[in-house]
Amino acid sequence: MKAAAQAAELLEALAKAQDAHLPYVTLDGTSIPTDRVVKRTEAGNHAWYSGKHKRFGDNVQVIADPNGFPLWTSPVEPGSTHDITAARAHYLGALYPVAAKGLPTLADMGYQGAGIGVHVPFKGSRLGADNRPYVKRKGAEARSDFI
């Protein structure tokens, strides 16, 4: 698929999400197992081998609604491509304007540093009070509410 057509589909999907008044969209990459592919990177490594998954595969990025239904999928990238790299190459710029209009994106730690409107979990063990989970802030009081 041509890049312009792919971009148009993404913008259309995000516009529909806004029109549906979704509270957010989710973003995640998935690895699809494939047979061994011969192509290598400049460093001599297998381009389609994912070290994280320990297998050959494709990396496909998915933007989904809050129920997990896919709204848009990216073109296939080699399995060795990191999520944030694929995001920057295909769609990250399209998420910023819709985030400014009130449609944030929730993502996992693979998108750390993605930018405005893409929310990832906080990293680290010494978090400020505002970033700690509610149960840890409230201690035993909060836990007793769930018993």
N, C-alpha and C positions, 0 to 999 in steps of 0.2 A: 504494500500500500504506500502511496506517495506521502511524504511528510506533511504536505499541506492538507490533504484529505484527513490524515490522522489527527492533525491539530484541530480541524473543523469538528470532527466527531467528539473530541475531548471538550471543546468549548460548548458544544451542543449538550453534552451529558451534564456538564457543570451548570449550565443554564436551566436545564430541567430539574436538577437537584435544588436550585434556588427557588424555582417556581413552585416546587412541591413543599417548600418551607422545611427542608430537612435541617435538623439541628447541627449536623456535621456529616462529613464523608470520611471513610477510612482509607488508608493507603497501606499496601503491603506488597512485597515481592514474593513470588513463589518459584521454586525450582521444579522443573518438569524433567524427569529422568529421560535420557536419550542414550542411544548407542554411541560408542566411541567415535569422535570426530577428529580428523587428522590435523586440522588447522592449529597452528601454534602462534604464540605471541612473539614479539621481538626478542624477549628474553629466552625464548625456547620452550616455554611452558605450554601445556595444552590449554587453548583459549576456552574450551567448553567444559573443562574440569573444574568443579566447585570444591575447593578445599574444605569449606564449611560442611558440605553434605557428603564429602568423600565419594563422589561419583560424577560422571559426565551428565550434563544437563543444560537446559535452557533457563534463563532468568526472565520471567514475565512479571511486570508490575500491574497491579489491579487497584482501581479506585472503586470503592463499593459504598452502598448506602449503609445506614446504621444496622440493618438486618443482615448485612453481608452479601446482598445481591450485587453482582458486578455491574457497574455503570459504564466502565471503560477499561480496556486492557491495552497495554503498550505493545509495540513491536517486540519480537524476541531478541534478547541479548545473549551473548555467551554466558555460560554458567559461572565463569570466573568474575563476572561484572558485579560489583557491589551495588546494593540497593540505591544508595545516595548518588552514585555515578549514573545509573540508569535513569533516576529521577531527574537529574540535571540535564541529561541529554534529551529527554522526551517531553516532559510536562511540567516541571516545577514552576516555571514562569507563569503558566496558566492558573496555578493555584493561588498566587498572591492577590490578583484583583478580586477573586470571589471571596477570599478571606477578608479582604477589606470591606466587602459588602455584607459580611456576617455569616459566611459559611466556612468555618474552620475545618482543618484536616487533622485527624488523629492518626498517628503512625507509631511504629515501634522504634527501638533504639538504633536500628540500621539507618535511620534518617536524621540522626543527630547533626545539627547544623544546617538543616534544610532551609531555614529562614522563617520569615513572618507568616503566621497563619498555619504552620505545620507544627502541631504539638506532639512532643515525644515525652516519655517518662523521664522523671528527674534521675540523674545519675549521681551515685556517691552515697556514703554512709553517714556523712556529717552534714545533713541537710538542715536548712533553716526551718524555723517553726512553721512557716507558711507552706513549706514543701513536704512536710512529713505527713504520712497517712493520718486520718482522723483518729483511728484507734490508738496509735502511738502517742498522739498529743493528749488525749483524754485519759489514757491509762486504764485502770481497773473500772472507772466509772462507765466508760463507753462499752467495755467488754460485758459488764453486767447487764446492759440493755439488750444484748443479744442472747442471753441465757434463758 
